[in-house]
Amino acid sequence: MNTIIGQAATGDKFYIRKKLIERLWRKIEAENNILLSAPRRIGKTSIMLYCLNNPKENYDIIYLITESVNNQNEFYRKLVKDLDEKLKTSKKVKNYIRNIVNSNKIKSIGPDGVTFDNKEVNYYEDFVNISEQLELDGCKMIIMIDEFAQTVENIMQDEGDQSAIKFLESVRELRINPKISDKVQFIFAGSIGLENIASQLNSISTINDLYPFQVTPFSIEEAEEYIYTIPLKNEKYDFQKENIKYLLDRLAWNIPYFINIILDEVDDICFDQGTKIITKEIIDVAFKNSLKNRTYFEHWHRRLRKAYKQNYYNFSKDILNCAAKNGSISRAEISNIAIGLEISETYKDVLNSLIYDGYLNNQNNQNIYVFNSPLLREWWFNEVTN
């Protein structure tokens, strides 16, 4: 089958969600700076890469990942480098920089990019300098930054809260700079909730100008169409609609990642059995087999170990253990866990992160939290709770 697990889907592996992408472009064309909000593994990166490879007229797009960046200067160094590379190759830009070589730190601009006189470069100043002097001939530059929230979290951990706050303030200054904002827009995305991090830092004001654009899981109709048009494309499987519905009902949370996990297992089972007929029994075995593969799920646990220390990690783990064991956890039980760990004044940011990152939801009852994914819940119960 034409499945991909754990990587961004591009080309013929990407399912085009037309209405969602059209809505995203409407917000871009309305000149919003956007916070692309969605739980992990839902396809944010794939959507950004699709836009990168299929830009609208009069738009140039830069895409960069800053997941490993842990200080402000390195972040802006990447921006300067990627902006310079884009502008050198853009067919839409006639003259992208004027007079910038007069900067006291920029020696020259040539085929190899920007050359600096001073090794101790303030890349923020240079990014501002370049951006303010851009001549885009009526075009607009969109800078898509993936894993931006991870960058902020890295700075928090390595340099402290104040450095992280100053970094968020610097990025906001770029967005509201009138000499830049009429030429450059930003889209921020990541598998960590930027709102929660800003809340922890008591700095919501540094991101309140961003338009929150939600990327939701597939609807049933989208999930069915995805299965037919991507994994089953050019395949000769007999996969009846009632059995597709059975698979999706078992998944409950229809994101590409989990759909592909099960279909990949289905493909292996069918190969071993020498059949092209996908039955409910084969689907059940696929679910069972998927739970044996730690690589599918371990990153959900590893993320918590990395993000939270001591009592905050224990808090997140205890919540998920209880929800996995009992099928749900109440708001009162969550509060009691926080009190027991002496974090009753600060636990809500962690709880909100568990919701944002796709572990839990309380959509059916504000006071009751359950796993989004029954598949993840079963793995967590087997491998972490016990």
C-alpha positions in Angstrom: 0.0 0.0 0.0 1.0 3.6 -0.6 1.4 4.4 3.1 4.0 6.6 4.9 4.6 6.5 8.7 6.3 9.1 10.7 7.3 11.4 7.9 5.7 14.3 6.1 3.5 13.2 3.2 4.3 14.8 -0.1 3.6 14.2 -3.8 1.2 11.3 -4.4 1.2 10.3 -0.7 -0.4 13.6 0.3 -4.1 13.8 0.5 -5.2 17.3 -0.5 -7.8 18.6 1.9 -9.2 21.2 -0.5 -11.4 23.2 1.8 -8.9 23.4 4.6 -6.1 24.5 2.3 -8.4 27.1 0.6 -9.4 28.4 4.0 -5.7 28.7 5.0 -5.0 30.7 1.9 -7.9 33.0 2.6 -6.3 33.8 6.0 -2.9 34.3 4.3 -4.4 36.6 1.7 -6.1 38.6 4.5 -2.5 39.3 5.7 -2.7 37.4 8.9 0.4 36.0 10.7 -0.8 32.5 11.5 -0.4 30.0 14.3 -1.0 26.6 12.7 -2.6 24.7 15.7 -3.1 21.0 15.8 -2.1 17.9 17.8 1.0 16.0 16.8 0.9 13.6 13.8 -2.1 15.3 12.3 -0.4 16.6 9.2 0.7 20.2 9.8 4.1 19.8 8.2 2.5 18.0 5.1 0.1 20.9 4.7 2.9 23.5 4.8 5.0 21.5 2.4 2.1 21.3 0.0 1.7 25.1 0.2 5.5 25.5 -0.3 5.4 23.4 -3.5 2.1 24.9 -4.8 2.3 28.6 -4.0 -0.3 31.0 -5.1 0.6 33.7 -7.6 2.5 36.6 -6.2 3.7 34.6 -3.2 7.1 33.3 -2.4 7.4 30.8 0.5 10.3 29.8 2.7 10.0 26.7 4.9 12.4 25.9 7.7 12.5 23.6 10.8 14.0 25.1 14.0 13.4 22.1 16.2 17.0 21.8 17.3 17.6 25.6 17.7 18.2 26.6 21.3 19.2 30.3 21.2 17.9 33.5 19.5 21.0 34.2 17.4 21.0 30.7 15.9 17.3 31.1 15.0 17.9 34.3 13.1 21.0 32.9 11.5 18.8 30.2 10.0 16.3 32.9 8.9 19.0 35.0 7.2 20.5 32.0 5.5 17.2 30.7 4.2 15.9 34.1 3.2 19.1 34.7 1.2 18.9 31.4 -0.5 15.3 31.9 -1.5 15.9 35.4 -2.8 18.8 34.3 -4.9 16.6 31.7 -6.7 13.3 33.5 -6.8 12.1 34.3 -10.3 9.6 36.8 -8.9 12.1 39.1 -7.2 13.8 41.6 -9.4 16.0 43.4 -6.8 15.8 42.1 -3.3 18.4 44.1 -1.5 19.6 47.7 -2.0 22.4 49.4 -0.1 22.6 46.5 2.4 26.3 46.0 1.7 26.8 49.4 3.4 25.9 47.6 6.7 28.8 47.6 9.1 28.6 43.9 9.4 27.8 42.8 5.9 30.8 42.7 3.6 29.3 41.6 0.3 26.5 39.7 -1.3 27.4 37.3 -4.1 26.8 33.9 -5.6 27.7 32.3 -2.3 25.3 34.4 -0.3 25.9 37.0 2.5 29.5 37.5 3.7 30.0 39.1 7.1 33.0 41.0 8.3 32.5 40.2 12.0 32.2 36.7 13.4 30.1 38.1 16.3 27.1 38.8 14.1 23.8 39.9 15.5 21.6 38.0 13.1 18.4 39.6 14.4 19.7 43.0 13.3 20.8 41.6 9.9 17.4 39.9 9.3 15.7 43.2 10.1 18.1 45.0 7.8 17.6 42.6 4.9 13.8 42.4 5.4 13.3 46.2 5.6 15.2 46.7 2.3 13.5 43.9 0.4 12.0 44.9 -3.0 9.6 42.1 -3.9 8.0 43.8 -7.0 4.4 43.3 -5.6 5.1 39.8 -4.2 4.7 38.7 -0.6 7.1 36.5 1.2 5.7 33.9 3.5 8.1 32.4 6.1 6.8 29.1 7.5 8.6 28.0 10.7 8.0 24.5 11.8 8.6 23.4 15.4 8.8 27.0 16.5 7.3 26.2 19.9 10.0 23.6 20.4 12.6 26.3 19.8 11.0 28.5 22.5 11.0 25.5 24.9 14.7 24.7 24.1 15.6 28.3 25.0 13.6 28.1 28.2 15.5 25.0 29.2 19.0 26.0 28.1 19.0 29.8 28.8 16.1 30.4 31.1 12.6 32.0 31.0 13.8 35.6 30.5 15.7 34.6 27.4 12.7 32.8 26.0 10.5 35.8 26.7 12.9 38.2 25.0 13.0 35.8 22.0 9.2 35.8 21.7 9.2 39.6 22.0 11.8 39.9 19.2 9.7 37.8 16.8 6.6 39.8 17.6 8.6 43.0 16.9 9.3 41.6 13.4 5.6 40.9 12.8 4.5 44.4 13.8 7.3 46.3 12.1 5.5 48.3 9.3 8.6 48.2 7.1 8.5 44.4 7.2 4.9 43.4 7.6 3.7 44.7 4.2 6.3 42.4 2.6 6.7 39.4 4.9 4.2 37.1 6.7 4.9 34.3 9.2 3.3 31.0 9.8 4.3 29.1 12.9 3.6 25.5 13.6 4.8 22.7 15.8 3.8 19.6 17.8 3.9 21.6 21.1 1.3 24.2 22.1 2.8 27.7 21.7 -0.1 29.2 23.7 0.7 26.9 26.6 4.4 27.8 26.6 3.6 31.5 26.4 1.2 31.1 29.3 3.9 29.4 31.4 6.1 32.4 30.7 3.2 34.8 31.5 3.8 36.3 28.0 0.6 35.6 26.1 0.9 39.2 24.8 3.8 38.1 22.7 1.6 35.9 20.5 -1.8 37.5 20.7 -1.5 39.0 17.3 -1.3 35.5 15.7 -4.4 34.1 13.9 -5.1 30.6 15.4 -5.7 28.3 12.4 -7.0 24.8 13.5 -6.0 21.7 11.6 -8.6 19.0 12.7 -8.5 15.2 12.2 -10.1 13.8 9.1 -13.9 13.6 9.0 -15.3 10.2 8.3 -15.8 11.2 4.7 -12.3 12.6 4.4 -10.8 9.4 6.0 -12.7 7.2 3.6 -11.7 9.2 0.6 -8.1 9.3 1.8 -8.0 5.5 2.1 -9.4 5.0 -1.4 -7.3 7.7 -3.1 -3.9 7.3 -1.4 -3.1 3.9 0.3 -5.4 1.9 -2.1 -4.5 3.8 -5.2 -3.4 1.4 -8.0 -3.9 -1.5 -5.5 -6.2 -4.5 -6.1 -7.5 -4.9 -2.6 -11.1 -5.8 -2.0 -11.8 -3.4 0.9 -15.6 -3.0 1.3 -16.9 0.3 2.6 -18.4 -1.4 5.7 -15.0 -2.7 6.6 -13.4 0.7 6.1 -16.1 2.0 8.5 -15.2 -0.8 11.0 -11.5 0.3 10.9 -12.3 4.0 11.4 -14.8 3.2 14.2 -12.1 1.3 16.0 -9.6 4.1 15.4 -12.1 6.8 16.5 -9.5 9.5 16.1 -8.9 9.7 12.3 -5.5 11.1 11.8 -3.2 10.0 8.9 -0.6 8.6 11.2 -2.8 6.0 12.9 -4.7 5.2 9.7 -1.4 4.4 8.0 -0.1 2.3 10.9 -3.1 0.0 10.7 -3.2 -0.1 6.9 0.5 -1.0 6.8 -0.1 -3.9 9.2 -3.1 -4.9 7.1 -0.9 -5.0 4.0 1.7 -7.2 5.8 -1.0 -9.6 7.0 -2.6 -9.9 3.5 0.8 -10.5 2.0 1.5 -13.3 4.5 -1.9 -14.9 3.9 -1.8 -14.5 0.2 -5.1 -12.6 0.0 -6.4 -9.3 -1.3 -9.6 -9.3 0.7 -9.5 -7.1 3.8 -11.8 -8.5 6.4 -12.8 -7.4 9.9 -10.7 -10.3 11.3 -7.6 -9.0 9.4 -8.3 -5.5 10.7 -8.4 -6.9 14.3 -5.1 -8.7 13.9 -3.6 -5.5 12.4 -4.6 -3.5 15.6 -3.1 -6.2 17.8 0.1 -6.4 15.8 0.5 -2.6 15.8 0.7 -2.5 19.6 3.8 -4.7 19.5 5.8 -2.0 17.6 7.2 0.5 20.2 8.4 2.8 17.4 4.8 3.7 16.6 4.0 5.0 20.0 7.1 5.5 22.2 7.6 9.1 21.1 4.4 10.0 22.8 6.0 8.9 26.1 9.4 10.2 25.3 8.0 13.7 24.6 6.8 13.9 28.1 10.1 12.8 29.6 11.8 15.5 27.6 9.3 18.3 28.2 8.6 17.9 31.9 10.9 17.5 34.9 10.2 15.7 38.2 6.7 16.4 39.6 5.4 17.8 36.3 6.5 14.6 34.4 5.0 12.5 37.2 1.8 14.5 37.0 1.4 14.0 33.2 2.2 10.3 33.5 -0.2 9.8 36.4 -3.0 11.4 34.5 -2.5 9.3 31.5 -2.1 6.1 33.5 -5.4 6.7 35.2 -7.2 7.6 31.9 -5.6 4.5 30.3 -6.6 2.2 33.2 -10.1 3.4 33.8 -11.1 4.7 30.4 -11.3 8.3 31.7 -10.2 10.7 34.4 -12.2 13.4 36.1 -11.2 17.0 36.7 -11.4 16.3 40.4 -9.0 13.3 40.1 -6.6 15.5 38.1 -6.7 18.2 40.8 -6.1 15.6 43.5 -3.0 14.3 41.7 -1.7 17.9 41.4 -2.3 18.5 45.1 -0.4 15.3 46.0 2.5 16.4 43.9 2.4 20.0 45.3 1.8 21.6 41.9 -1.8 22.7 42.4 -1.0 26.3 41.4 0.7 25.4 38.1 -0.6 22.1 36.8 -3.1 23.6 34.3 -0.5 24.4 31.7 0.6 20.8 31.7 -3.0 19.6 31.4 -3.6 22.0 28.5 -0.5 20.7 26.8 -1.7 17.2 27.0 -4.9 18.3 25.3 -3.1 20.4 22.6 -0.6 17.6 21.9 -3.3 15.1 21.2 -3.2 12.9 24.2 -6.6 13.8 25.8 -9.8 15.6 25.2 -12.9 16.6 27.3 -15.1 17.4 24.4 -18.1 15.3 25.5 -18.0 16.4 29.1 -15.9 19.3 30.4 -15.2 17.5 33.6 -14.2 14.1 32.1 -11.0 13.6 30.1 -10.4 10.6 27.8 -7.7 9.5 25.3 -8.2 10.8 21.8 -7.0 7.6 20.4 -8.2 4.2 21.7 -5.1 2.7 20.0 -2.7 5.0 22.0 -4.7 4.4 25.1 -4.3 0.6 24.8 -0.6 0.9 24.1 -0.1 3.3 27.0 -2.0 0.9 29.3 0.1 -2.1 28.2 3.6 -0.5 28.1 3.5 2.4 30.5 0.8 2.0 33.1 1.6 -1.7 33.8 
